[in-house]
């Protein structure tokens, strides 16, 4: 019985070996046949990973058109065959030029590629057609659609949407405070507040109360319904109220030995964590954004003449997301927004006192930023109230300072839509 079992196993192994050898021989033959295959399997360019190879029509194109204005004159390109690797040439000024992976190609117009199989027996000619939108579908159009009764330059401001009402608190250069409220972001009511020298950039809503610091550091609070402010007694020296996340108000404080992050719930401010020496408190602009099941607080600040981005989570953990490396410039009072997963910083006052029109955005939760020229302003703007027009999915800026003085405009950023004309590609 053992001999029969051994013989059976040996026969099975031998048969498997023959099958494996046969398959291996077939693969060798297929590989040998592929030496005559000139087809292109894949093309990779740095600006678009989704490239389609149409062997029937011998066309190589991008599935989604690139943004309008994309520079295609110097595109690093990689081309691959199947099992074997053909050699490639591209046509330049009527002549065929040798191509090797990593070559910078001018793809701003259609480009011919000649592929020669590895055994030199076959050739195939392709046309590369990288398409760019004729219409800037990533752009914002900034439209003025309402006005607000504001007449004095704004020294500080902060906006909140609370229980379906939009609140815009601001102070002017004379120290007076005003509240503008709206339920539809079109019609605004104005109320002069009985609190002077308030720094509304250092304010937050917690439960049903609004907390704000004066320029001297004193903290005042009022119920959101009556807005009768009274001084808050605090045992800690709070330097800057930041925002509310995780049902707590967060602030920067100093215990005499160093800077700390503090939070406040029902009681007094509590020390949470020490702040890094690298944490900058110059020209702070704060905003919050949903992140998973909670929210993150973001802090834009200036450091060594450049911008930095920090985050704070609901447990008080701080993280430097963007170093002061020149990616974001020095800005005072920039306008910030959160839109469809994009964090944005637009406008603001530059170090030389002029106004910026540029927009910088992040699609990675604040880790990487770039100049988003699609959303630049037509003229400089700083210290505006910022809201999301949730009914229409639009960003709204209220008022703000401009190079020519205070703005009383309410403007919305409308994302351009794809129209039929855009189907006519530039190439």
DRENBARO-101155 format. One record per residue (C-alpha): residue in one letter; x, y, z. Coordinates in pm, 1 decimal, always signed. Layout:
# DRENBARO-101155
rest: a | u: X | v: Y | w: Z
...
# end
This chain:
# DRENBARO-101155
rest: x | u: +0.0 | v: +0.0 | w: +0.0
rest: x | u: +285.8 | v: +237.0 | w: +88.5
rest: x | u: +459.1 | v: +161.0 | w: -242.4
rest: x | u: +141.2 | v: +232.8 | w: -435.2
rest: x | u: +92.0 | v: +561.3 | w: -245.5
rest: x | u: +453.5 | v: +661.1 | w: -308.7
rest: x | u: +419.5 | v: +579.4 | w: -676.5
rest: x | u: +101.9 | v: +782.3 | w: -699.8
rest: x | u: +265.0 | v: +1085.9 | w: -533.7
rest: x | u: +572.7 | v: +1055.9 | w: -755.3
rest: x | u: +356.3 | v: +1039.0 | w: -1064.7
rest: x | u: +160.2 | v: +1346.5 | w: -952.8
rest: x | u: +479.0 | v: +1544.4 | w: -887.5
rest: x | u: +624.5 | v: +1434.3 | w: -1223.5
rest: x | u: +305.3 | v: +1533.2 | w: -1404.2
rest: x | u: +304.3 | v: +1869.3 | w: -1230.4
rest: x | u: +666.3 | v: +1922.5 | w: -1329.4
rest: x | u: +585.4 | v: +1844.9 | w: -1691.6
rest: x | u: +290.6 | v: +2084.3 | w: -1676.1
rest: x | u: +508.6 | v: +2354.2 | w: -1521.4
rest: x | u: +779.7 | v: +2301.6 | w: -1782.4
rest: x | u: +519.5 | v: +2315.7 | w: -2056.7
rest: x | u: +378.3 | v: +2640.3 | w: -1916.2
rest: x | u: +729.1 | v: +2780.1 | w: -1880.7
rest: x | u: +804.6 | v: +2690.9 | w: -2240.9
rest: x | u: +481.6 | v: +2860.0 | w: -2349.4
rest: x | u: +578.2 | v: +3173.1 | w: -2155.4
rest: x | u: +921.5 | v: +3170.1 | w: -2316.2
rest: x | u: +756.7 | v: +3145.4 | w: -2653.7
rest: x | u: +514.5 | v: +3425.6 | w: -2566.7
rest: x | u: +798.7 | v: +3642.4 | w: -2444.4
rest: x | u: +987.3 | v: +3570.1 | w: -2764.2
rest: x | u: +679.8 | v: +3660.1 | w: -2968.7
rest: x | u: +642.9 | v: +3983.3 | w: -2770.3
rest: x | u: +983.7 | v: +4095.7 | w: -2888.8
rest: x | u: +798.8 | v: +4188.4 | w: -3204.4
rest: x | u: +521.8 | v: +4377.1 | w: -3023.1
rest: x | u: +553.7 | v: +4756.6 | w: -3072.4
rest: x | u: +241.3 | v: +4848.5 | w: -2872.9
rest: x | u: +253.7 | v: +5097.4 | w: -2588.0
rest: x | u: +104.7 | v: +4966.0 | w: -2266.0
rest: x | u: +134.3 | v: +5272.3 | w: -2043.8
rest: x | u: +236.3 | v: +5637.7 | w: -2047.6
rest: x | u: +296.8 | v: +5845.4 | w: -1736.9
rest: x | u: +327.7 | v: +6222.2 | w: -1717.4
rest: x | u: +385.7 | v: +6424.9 | w: -1405.7
rest: x | u: +72.2 | v: +6638.4 | w: -1440.1
rest: x | u: -186.1 | v: +6360.7 | w: -1492.7
rest: x | u: -162.9 | v: +5992.8 | w: -1391.7
rest: x | u: -477.4 | v: +5883.6 | w: -1575.4
rest: x | u: -361.3 | v: +5833.6 | w: -1936.3
rest: x | u: -556.8 | v: +5618.6 | w: -2182.7
rest: x | u: -385.9 | v: +5414.3 | w: -2455.3
rest: x | u: -623.3 | v: +5363.6 | w: -2749.5
rest: x | u: -450.3 | v: +5099.9 | w: -2964.9
rest: x | u: -733.6 | v: +5081.8 | w: -3218.3
rest: x | u: -708.4 | v: +5448.2 | w: -3312.5
rest: x | u: -342.2 | v: +5481.6 | w: -3207.2
rest: x | u: -421.7 | v: +5776.1 | w: -2980.0
rest: x | u: -283.2 | v: +5844.7 | w: -2631.1
rest: x | u: -492.3 | v: +6089.5 | w: -2429.0
rest: x | u: -586.5 | v: +6191.0 | w: -2074.1
rest: x | u: -922.1 | v: +6066.6 | w: -1945.1
rest: x | u: -1000.4 | v: +6395.0 | w: -1765.1
rest: x | u: -896.1 | v: +6725.3 | w: -1916.6
rest: x | u: -637.6 | v: +6924.0 | w: -1723.1
rest: x | u: -715.4 | v: +7262.0 | w: -1571.5
rest: x | u: -725.1 | v: +7556.1 | w: -1806.6
rest: x | u: -388.4 | v: +7730.0 | w: -1813.2
rest: x | u: -184.7 | v: +7415.6 | w: -1738.4
rest: x | u: +164.5 | v: +7455.7 | w: -1883.1
rest: x | u: +230.7 | v: +7159.0 | w: -2113.4
rest: x | u: +550.1 | v: +7287.5 | w: -2270.4
rest: x | u: +787.3 | v: +7092.9 | w: -2042.0
rest: x | u: +621.8 | v: +6766.7 | w: -1931.9
rest: x | u: +839.8 | v: +6487.7 | w: -1795.0
rest: x | u: +720.3 | v: +6175.4 | w: -1974.6
rest: x | u: +761.5 | v: +5798.4 | w: -1930.7
rest: x | u: +648.1 | v: +5537.9 | w: -2186.5
rest: x | u: +637.9 | v: +5158.3 | w: -2140.1
rest: x | u: +571.6 | v: +4859.7 | w: -2365.7
rest: x | u: +439.8 | v: +4517.2 | w: -2269.6
rest: x | u: +678.2 | v: +4234.4 | w: -2167.4
rest: x | u: +944.6 | v: +4369.1 | w: -2400.4
rest: x | u: +1041.8 | v: +4732.3 | w: -2424.0
rest: x | u: +1015.8 | v: +4899.0 | w: -2765.4
rest: x | u: +1230.7 | v: +5197.3 | w: -2855.7
rest: x | u: +1061.8 | v: +5530.3 | w: -2913.6
rest: x | u: +1111.5 | v: +5842.3 | w: -3118.9
rest: x | u: +906.7 | v: +6159.7 | w: -3125.0
rest: x | u: +865.2 | v: +6409.9 | w: -3404.2
rest: x | u: +1020.0 | v: +6751.4 | w: -3347.9
rest: x | u: +1042.4 | v: +7014.5 | w: -3620.9
rest: x | u: +966.2 | v: +6745.7 | w: -3878.7
rest: x | u: +1245.9 | v: +6513.7 | w: -3762.8
rest: x | u: +1231.4 | v: +6195.0 | w: -3553.7
rest: x | u: +1418.5 | v: +6241.4 | w: -3225.6
rest: x | u: +1523.4 | v: +5958.1 | w: -2991.7
rest: x | u: +1315.1 | v: +5939.7 | w: -2672.8
rest: x | u: +1417.3 | v: +5799.6 | w: -2335.8
rest: x | u: +1212.4 | v: +5788.4 | w: -2018.2
rest: x | u: +1217.8 | v: +6111.3 | w: -1823.9
rest: x | u: +1247.4 | v: +6330.8 | w: -2132.6
rest: x | u: +1075.7 | v: +6668.7 | w: -2112.1
rest: x | u: +824.0 | v: +6687.6 | w: -2396.9
rest: x | u: +622.8 | v: +6977.5 | w: -2532.0
rest: x | u: +267.5 | v: +6839.5 | w: -2523.1
rest: x | u: +91.4 | v: +7171.2 | w: -2577.5
rest: x | u: -5.5 | v: +7041.5 | w: -2922.3
rest: x | u: -54.5 | v: +6692.6 | w: -3064.2
rest: x | u: +270.6 | v: +6496.6 | w: -3075.5
rest: x | u: +357.4 | v: +6190.1 | w: -3284.5
rest: x | u: +539.7 | v: +5896.4 | w: -3125.9
rest: x | u: +701.0 | v: +5615.8 | w: -3329.4
rest: x | u: +734.2 | v: +5286.0 | w: -3144.0
rest: x | u: +970.2 | v: +5016.3 | w: -3277.3
rest: x | u: +950.9 | v: +4663.4 | w: -3135.2
rest: x | u: +1248.9 | v: +4524.7 | w: -2952.0
rest: x | u: +1342.1 | v: +4291.4 | w: -3238.4
rest: x | u: +1309.7 | v: +4582.0 | w: -3485.5
rest: x | u: +1052.6 | v: +4387.7 | w: -3689.7
rest: x | u: +742.1 | v: +4602.1 | w: -3623.3
rest: x | u: +656.0 | v: +4970.8 | w: -3583.6
rest: x | u: +348.2 | v: +5154.8 | w: -3464.3
rest: x | u: +278.5 | v: +5525.6 | w: -3475.2
rest: x | u: +75.1 | v: +5695.8 | w: -3201.6
rest: x | u: -54.1 | v: +6049.0 | w: -3154.7
rest: x | u: -33.3 | v: +6197.9 | w: -2803.6
rest: x | u: -322.8 | v: +6433.8 | w: -2740.6
rest: x | u: -320.2 | v: +6580.0 | w: -2388.5
rest: x | u: -639.9 | v: +6774.9 | w: -2342.6
rest: x | u: -689.4 | v: +7093.5 | w: -2143.9
rest: x | u: -1018.3 | v: +7255.2 | w: -2048.1
rest: x | u: -1110.0 | v: +7560.6 | w: -2251.6
rest: x | u: -1317.6 | v: +7668.5 | w: -1953.1
rest: x | u: -1171.1 | v: +7705.0 | w: -1603.8
rest: x | u: -1392.7 | v: +7461.0 | w: -1413.3
rest: x | u: -1177.3 | v: +7493.6 | w: -1098.8
rest: x | u: -1219.5 | v: +7871.4 | w: -1077.9
rest: x | u: -1428.4 | v: +8085.9 | w: -848.2
rest: x | u: -1621.3 | v: +8376.5 | w: -991.8
rest: x | u: -1652.2 | v: +8640.6 | w: -721.0
rest: x | u: -1997.1 | v: +8798.3 | w: -754.1
rest: x | u: -2136.5 | v: +9090.2 | w: -553.7
rest: x | u: -2494.6 | v: +9008.5 | w: -457.2
rest: x | u: -2576.0 | v: +9223.1 | w: -152.0
rest: x | u: -2449.4 | v: +9509.6 | w: +63.9
rest: x | u: -2401.0 | v: +9561.5 | w: +435.5
rest: x | u: -2423.0 | v: +9891.8 | w: +624.8
rest: x | u: -2060.5 | v: +9927.7 | w: +733.0
rest: x | u: -1871.0 | v: +10255.0 | w: +704.8
rest: x | u: -1556.1 | v: +10235.4 | w: +919.0
rest: x | u: -1234.3 | v: +10039.0 | w: +852.1
rest: x | u: -1232.6 | v: +9707.8 | w: +1038.0
rest: x | u: -964.7 | v: +9641.3 | w: +1298.8
rest: x | u: -1084.3 | v: +9293.6 | w: +1399.5
rest: x | u: -1368.3 | v: +9059.5 | w: +1309.1
rest: x | u: -1496.8 | v: +8706.2 | w: +1339.4
rest: x | u: -1791.9 | v: +8526.0 | w: +1187.9
rest: x | u: -2009.1 | v: +8248.3 | w: +1327.4
rest: x | u: -2305.8 | v: +8048.2 | w: +1207.3
rest: x | u: -2503.4 | v: +7951.7 | w: +1515.9
rest: x | u: -2849.2 | v: +7792.4 | w: +1522.0
rest: x | u: -2919.8 | v: +7884.2 | w: +1159.3
rest: x | u: -2827.8 | v: +8249.8 | w: +1210.1
rest: x | u: -2513.1 | v: +8411.5 | w: +1069.4
rest: x | u: -2329.6 | v: +8644.4 | w: +1308.3
rest: x | u: -2054.0 | v: +8882.8 | w: +1201.8
rest: x | u: -1889.2 | v: +9067.0 | w: +1492.2
rest: x | u: -1642.8 | v: +9344.9 | w: +1412.5
rest: x | u: -1460.6 | v: +9637.7 | w: +1566.4
rest: x | u: -1350.7 | v: +9956.3 | w: +1392.4
rest: x | u: -1036.8 | v: +10163.7 | w: +1435.5
rest: x | u: -1213.6 | v: +10384.3 | w: +1692.9
rest: x | u: -1281.2 | v: +10083.6 | w: +1917.4
rest: x | u: -1654.1 | v: +10056.8 | w: +1855.6
rest: x | u: -1815.7 | v: +9713.5 | w: +1814.4
rest: x | u: -2094.6 | v: +9617.7 | w: +1578.4
rest: x | u: -2286.3 | v: +9298.0 | w: +1509.9
rest: x | u: -2439.7 | v: +9213.4 | w: +1173.0
rest: x | u: -2685.8 | v: +8924.8 | w: +1157.6
rest: x | u: -2858.1 | v: +8749.5 | w: +869.6
rest: x | u: -3048.8 | v: +8428.8 | w: +810.3
rest: x | u: -3010.6 | v: +8431.9 | w: +432.1
rest: x | u: -2675.3 | v: +8617.1 | w: +387.5
rest: x | u: -2858.7 | v: +8869.5 | w: +170.7
rest: x | u: -3045.8 | v: +9093.6 | w: +415.8
rest: x | u: -2840.5 | v: +9210.0 | w: +714.8
rest: x | u: -2941.5 | v: +9371.5 | w: +1043.6
rest: x | u: -2698.0 | v: +9600.0 | w: +1225.8
rest: x | u: -2664.6 | v: +9632.8 | w: +1603.3
rest: x | u: -2414.9 | v: +9854.0 | w: +1788.1
rest: x | u: -2274.9 | v: +9663.8 | w: +2088.8
rest: x | u: -2207.1 | v: +9805.4 | w: +2433.5
rest: x | u: -1846.0 | v: +9692.2 | w: +2449.6
rest: x | u: -1545.4 | v: +9889.6 | w: +2332.7
rest: x | u: -1193.4 | v: +9793.7 | w: +2220.6
rest: x | u: -1295.5 | v: +9432.6 | w: +2164.3
rest: x | u: -1058.3 | v: +9213.8 | w: +1966.4
rest: x | u: -1305.9 | v: +8997.3 | w: +1779.0
rest: x | u: -1028.0 | v: +8785.0 | w: +1630.7
rest: x | u: -1002.2 | v: +8651.6 | w: +1989.7
rest: x | u: -1360.5 | v: +8532.9 | w: +2034.7
rest: x | u: -1562.4 | v: +8211.3 | w: +2043.5
rest: x | u: -1915.9 | v: +8090.3 | w: +2103.0
rest: x | u: -1949.9 | v: +7829.5 | w: +2378.5
rest: x | u: -2293.0 | v: +7690.5 | w: +2458.5
rest: x | u: -2519.0 | v: +7998.6 | w: +2430.7
rest: x | u: -2259.1 | v: +8262.5 | w: +2515.4
rest: x | u: -2012.3 | v: +8466.5 | w: +2312.7
rest: x | u: -1669.7 | v: +8524.4 | w: +2470.5
rest: x | u: -1437.0 | v: +8799.5 | w: +2352.4
rest: x | u: -1114.4 | v: +8957.1 | w: +2470.5
rest: x | u: -1049.3 | v: +9325.8 | w: +2483.7
rest: x | u: -725.2 | v: +9467.3 | w: +2349.2
rest: x | u: -595.6 | v: +9476.3 | w: +2709.6
rest: x | u: -652.3 | v: +9099.5 | w: +2746.0
rest: x | u: -963.8 | v: +9114.3 | w: +2964.7
rest: x | u: -1232.0 | v: +8858.6 | w: +2875.4
rest: x | u: -1598.4 | v: +8951.5 | w: +2850.0
rest: x | u: -1897.5 | v: +8727.9 | w: +2788.6
rest: x | u: -2264.6 | v: +8769.1 | w: +2702.5
rest: x | u: -2559.4 | v: +8548.2 | w: +2626.4
rest: x | u: -2602.0 | v: +8534.2 | w: +2250.6
rest: x | u: -2966.3 | v: +8645.7 | w: +2277.3
rest: x | u: -2924.8 | v: +8967.6 | w: +2479.4
rest: x | u: -2553.2 | v: +9051.5 | w: +2417.8
rest: x | u: -2515.0 | v: +9227.8 | w: +2755.0
rest: x | u: -2144.8 | v: +9190.0 | w: +2820.6
rest: x | u: -1984.2 | v: +9147.5 | w: +3161.1
rest: x | u: -1623.5 | v: +9088.4 | w: +3262.1
rest: x | u: -1519.2 | v: +8728.2 | w: +3320.3
rest: x | u: -1298.8 | v: +8649.4 | w: +3616.7
rest: x | u: -1018.2 | v: +8414.1 | w: +3517.1
rest: x | u: -734.5 | v: +8284.0 | w: +3730.0
rest: x | u: -514.0 | v: +8236.4 | w: +3425.7
rest: x | u: -356.4 | v: +8497.2 | w: +3201.9
rest: x | u: -518.8 | v: +8422.6 | w: +2866.4
rest: x | u: -333.4 | v: +8578.1 | w: +2574.7
rest: x | u: -561.9 | v: +8476.3 | w: +2289.3
rest: x | u: -897.7 | v: +8301.1 | w: +2261.7
rest: x | u: -879.2 | v: +8075.3 | w: +1954.5
rest: x | u: -1201.6 | v: +7884.8 | w: +1877.7
rest: x | u: -1445.8 | v: +7622.2 | w: +2002.2
rest: x | u: -1390.7 | v: +7254.3 | w: +1917.1
rest: x | u: -1496.2 | v: +6942.1 | w: +2102.7
rest: x | u: -1751.5 | v: +7142.3 | w: +2307.3
rest: x | u: -1466.8 | v: +7339.4 | w: +2463.3
rest: x | u: -1323.7 | v: +7684.2 | w: +2406.1
rest: x | u: -950.8 | v: +7682.7 | w: +2339.4
rest: x | u: -701.5 | v: +7957.7 | w: +2411.4
rest: x | u: -332.8 | v: +8039.4 | w: +2443.0
rest: x | u: -224.5 | v: +8129.3 | w: +2795.0
rest: x | u: +84.8 | v: +8202.9 | w: +2998.7
rest: x | u: +152.6 | v: +8075.2 | w: +3350.6
rest: x | u: +459.5 | v: +8292.1 | w: +3397.6
rest: x | u: +693.8 | v: +8011.5 | w: +3294.4
rest: x | u: +586.1 | v: +7959.5 | w: +2937.2
rest: x | u: +302.9 | v: +7941.0 | w: +2688.3
rest: x | u: +38.4 | v: +7672.1 | w: +2722.3
rest: x | u: -275.4 | v: +7561.5 | w: +2549.2
rest: x | u: -582.8 | v: +7604.8 | w: +2768.6
rest: x | u: -941.7 | v: +7490.3 | w: +2734.1
rest: x | u: -1263.8 | v: +7595.1 | w: +2898.8
rest: x | u: -1583.5 | v: +7395.9 | w: +2942.9
rest: x | u: -1828.8 | v: +7471.2 | w: +3222.2
rest: x | u: -1573.1 | v: +7602.8 | w: +3470.5
rest: x | u: -1251.1 | v: +7800.7 | w: +3453.5
rest: x | u: -973.8 | v: +7761.8 | w: +3195.8
rest: x | u: -765.8 | v: +7446.1 | w: +3241.1
rest: x | u: -405.1 | v: +7399.5 | w: +3135.4
rest: x | u: -386.5 | v: +7122.8 | w: +2871.6
rest: x | u: -42.7 | v: +7114.9 | w: +2710.7
rest: x | u: +274.6 | v: +7314.8 | w: +2672.1
rest: x | u: +319.0 | v: +7491.7 | w: +2340.7
rest: x | u: +630.6 | v: +7430.4 | w: +2136.4
rest: x | u: +891.7 | v: +7703.2 | w: +2117.6
rest: x | u: +827.8 | v: +7698.8 | w: +1742.3
rest: x | u: +462.9 | v: +7793.4 | w: +1793.5
rest: x | u: +417.7 | v: +8145.4 | w: +1659.6
rest: x | u: +158.5 | v: +8384.1 | w: +1799.3
rest: x | u: +217.1 | v: +8665.7 | w: +1549.7
rest: x | u: -75.4 | v: +8773.2 | w: +1330.0
rest: x | u: -297.0 | v: +8477.6 | w: +1420.8
rest: x | u: -598.2 | v: +8391.8 | w: +1208.7
rest: x | u: -806.0 | v: +8096.9 | w: +1327.8
rest: x | u: -1067.2 | v: +7872.8 | w: +1170.1
rest: x | u: -1215.7 | v: +7527.4 | w: +1223.0
rest: x | u: -1299.5 | v: +7246.0 | w: +985.6
rest: x | u: -1470.2 | v: +6905.9 | w: +1020.2
rest: x | u: -1230.1 | v: +6611.5 | w: +1028.3
rest: x | u: -1384.7 | v: +6265.4 | w: +1050.8
rest: x | u: -1619.9 | v: +6256.1 | w: +1348.1
rest: x | u: -1476.1 | v: +6565.4 | w: +1514.3
rest: x | u: -1328.1 | v: +6901.7 | w: +1415.5
rest: x | u: -981.4 | v: +7044.8 | w: +1390.0
rest: x | u: -887.2 | v: +7396.1 | w: +1478.6
rest: x | u: -645.6 | v: +7563.4 | w: +1238.9
rest: x | u: -413.2 | v: +7851.7 | w: +1314.4
rest: x | u: -244.4 | v: +8062.3 | w: +1049.4
rest: x | u: +43.0 | v: +8268.5 | w: +1190.8
rest: x | u: +347.8 | v: +8452.3 | w: +1060.3
rest: x | u: +704.9 | v: +8364.0 | w: +1142.3
rest: x | u: +1023.1 | v: +8514.9 | w: +1000.6
rest: x | u: +826.3 | v: +8698.1 | w: +734.1
rest: x | u: +639.2 | v: +8388.0 | w: +612.7
rest: x | u: +320.8 | v: +8197.2 | w: +693.0
rest: x | u: +281.8 | v: +7881.4 | w: +901.7
rest: x | u: -15.0 | v: +7651.3 | w: +968.1
rest: x | u: -81.8 | v: +7469.6 | w: +1296.4
rest: x | u: -366.7 | v: +7240.5 | w: +1394.6
rest: x | u: -524.8 | v: +7160.3 | w: +1730.7
rest: x | u: -751.8 | v: +6860.7 | w: +1780.3
rest: x | u: -1033.8 | v: +6809.3 | w: +2029.5
rest: x | u: -788.8 | v: +6661.8 | w: +2283.0
rest: x | u: -552.7 | v: +6957.7 | w: +2266.2
rest: x | u: -281.2 | v: +6799.3 | w: +2056.9
rest: x | u: -96.9 | v: +7055.5 | w: +1847.3
rest: x | u: +74.4 | v: +6980.6 | w: +1517.3
rest: x | u: +283.0 | v: +7195.6 | w: +1283.7
rest: x | u: +128.1 | v: +7124.8 | w: +942.7
rest: x | u: +307.2 | v: +7381.1 | w: +728.3
rest: x | u: +647.5 | v: +7525.1 | w: +812.3
rest: x | u: +746.8 | v: +7882.3 | w: +738.1
rest: x | u: +917.8 | v: +7783.9 | w: +414.4
rest: x | u: +773.1 | v: +8040.0 | w: +174.9
rest: x | u: +484.1 | v: +7820.0 | w: +58.4
rest: x | u: +243.2 | v: +8066.9 | w: +219.9
rest: x | u: +352.2 | v: +8431.3 | w: +242.0
rest: x | u: +336.0 | v: +8676.5 | w: +528.5
rest: x | u: -25.4 | v: +8792.5 | w: +564.2
rest: x | u: -218.7 | v: +8995.3 | w: +818.2
rest: x | u: -596.2 | v: +8949.7 | w: +844.5
rest: x | u: -634.3 | v: +8704.0 | w: +554.5
rest: x | u: -976.7 | v: +8564.3 | w: +469.5
rest: x | u: -1010.3 | v: +8190.3 | w: +528.4
rest: x | u: -1263.9 | v: +7940.2 | w: +399.8
rest: x | u: -1350.9 | v: +7570.1 | w: +399.9
rest: x | u: -1518.0 | v: +7444.1 | w: +83.5
rest: x | u: -1576.9 | v: +7086.4 | w: -39.6
rest: x | u: -1278.3 | v: +6950.2 | w: +150.7
rest: x | u: -1054.9 | v: +7242.5 | w: +49.7
rest: x | u: -898.5 | v: +7476.8 | w: +305.9
rest: x | u: -834.7 | v: +7821.0 | w: +164.7
rest: x | u: -651.9 | v: +8140.3 | w: +259.1
rest: x | u: -718.5 | v: +8434.1 | w: +29.1
rest: x | u: -628.9 | v: +8802.2 | w: +33.7
rest: x | u: -491.2 | v: +8972.8 | w: +343.0
rest: x | u: -240.4 | v: +9252.2 | w: +402.8
rest: x | u: +117.2 | v: +9190.5 | w: +298.3
rest: x | u: +426.1 | v: +9286.1 | w: +495.9
rest: x | u: +471.7 | v: +9607.4 | w: +295.1
rest: x | u: +114.6 | v: +9719.2 | w: +368.7
rest: x | u: -27.4 | v: +9637.4 | w: +26.8
rest: x | u: -313.8 | v: +9395.1 | w: -22.1
rest: x | u: -291.0 | v: +9043.3 | w: -160.3
rest: x | u: -524.0 | v: +8903.3 | w: -424.5
rest: x | u: -380.2 | v: +8551.4 | w: -413.1
rest: x | u: -550.7 | v: +8236.3 | w: -287.8
rest: x | u: -359.9 | v: +7948.1 | w: -129.3
rest: x | u: -542.8 | v: +7620.2 | w: -81.2
rest: x | u: -491.2 | v: +7275.1 | w: +64.6
rest: x | u: -664.3 | v: +6951.6 | w: -31.7
rest: x | u: -467.4 | v: +6752.2 | w: +226.5
rest: x | u: -613.0 | v: +6887.9 | w: +549.4
rest: x | u: -358.7 | v: +7168.3 | w: +575.2
rest: x | u: -42.5 | v: +6961.1 | w: +525.7
rest: x | u: +44.7 | v: +7080.4 | w: +175.1
rest: x | u: -47.1 | v: +7417.5 | w: +26.4
rest: x | u: -14.4 | v: +7574.1 | w: -314.8
rest: x | u: -106.3 | v: +7894.8 | w: -491.3
rest: x | u: -456.6 | v: +7828.6 | w: -624.1
rest: x | u: -466.8 | v: +8089.2 | w: -899.8
rest: x | u: -811.8 | v: +7968.6 | w: -1008.7
rest: x | u: -956.1 | v: +8136.2 | w: -699.4
rest: x | u: -755.4 | v: +8460.3 | w: -688.1
rest: x | u: -942.4 | v: +8782.5 | w: -616.1
rest: x | u: -967.4 | v: +9058.2 | w: -875.2
rest: x | u: -866.3 | v: +9312.7 | w: -608.5
rest: x | u: -717.8 | v: +9296.3 | w: -258.9
rest: x | u: -938.4 | v: +9220.7 | w: +42.1
rest: x | u: -875.0 | v: +9155.9 | w: +412.3
rest: x | u: -1064.5 | v: +9111.8 | w: +739.5
rest: x | u: -1390.7 | v: +8992.8 | w: +583.4
rest: x | u: -1656.2 | v: +8785.8 | w: +753.4
rest: x | u: -1666.7 | v: +8440.2 | w: +595.5
rest: x | u: -1970.1 | v: +8214.0 | w: +563.5
rest: x | u: -2079.0 | v: +7910.8 | w: +365.6
rest: x | u: -2402.0 | v: +7963.7 | w: +174.7
rest: x | u: -2510.4 | v: +7606.2 | w: +243.5
rest: x | u: -2828.7 | v: +7635.2 | w: +37.5
rest: x | u: -2621.9 | v: +7693.9 | w: -275.3
rest: x | u: -2283.4 | v: +7557.1 | w: -164.2
rest: x | u: -2106.5 | v: +7890.9 | w: -205.6
rest: x | u: -1851.7 | v: +8088.6 | w: -4.8
rest: x | u: -1960.4 | v: +8434.1 | w: +108.1
rest: x | u: -1734.5 | v: +8722.7 | w: +214.7
rest: x | u: -1899.6 | v: +9009.8 | w: +402.6
rest: x | u: -1742.0 | v: +9354.5 | w: +409.7
rest: x | u: -1370.4 | v: +9384.9 | w: +473.9
rest: x | u: -1090.2 | v: +9629.3 | w: +405.7
rest: x | u: -964.4 | v: +9706.1 | w: +55.0
rest: x | u: -682.2 | v: +9922.0 | w: -86.3
rest: x | u: -937.1 | v: +10199.8 | w: -141.9
rest: x | u: -1109.1 | v: +10174.7 | w: +197.1
rest: x | u: -1384.6 | v: +9979.1 | w: +369.8
rest: x | u: -1600.0 | v: +9751.4 | w: +154.8
rest: x | u: -1973.9 | v: +9732.1 | w: +209.9
rest: x | u: -2009.9 | v: +9450.3 | w: -43.0
rest: x | u: -2135.0 | v: +9099.7 | w: +24.0
rest: x | u: -1976.0 | v: +8878.4 | w: -237.4
rest: x | u: -2001.0 | v: +8508.8 | w: -308.6
rest: x | u: -1752.9 | v: +8274.8 | w: -467.5
rest: x | u: -1935.0 | v: +8068.3 | w: -727.7
rest: x | u: -1756.7 | v: +7760.6 | w: -858.1
rest: x | u: -1760.0 | v: +7759.5 | w: -1236.8
rest: x | u: -1964.2 | v: +7482.2 | w: -1393.3
rest: x | u: -1880.2 | v: +7265.2 | w: -1693.1
rest: x | u: -2065.2 | v: +7391.4 | w: -1998.7
rest: x | u: -2114.7 | v: +7239.8 | w: -2342.4
rest: x | u: -1851.6 | v: +7469.5 | w: -2494.5
rest: x | u: -1591.0 | v: +7306.1 | w: -2273.1
rest: x | u: -1622.5 | v: +6985.8 | w: -2473.4
rest: x | u: -1425.7 | v: +7158.7 | w: -2748.8
rest: x | u: -1073.6 | v: +7088.3 | w: -2626.4
rest: x | u: -781.7 | v: +7312.5 | w: -2711.7
rest: x | u: -597.1 | v: +7033.6 | w: -2894.7
# end
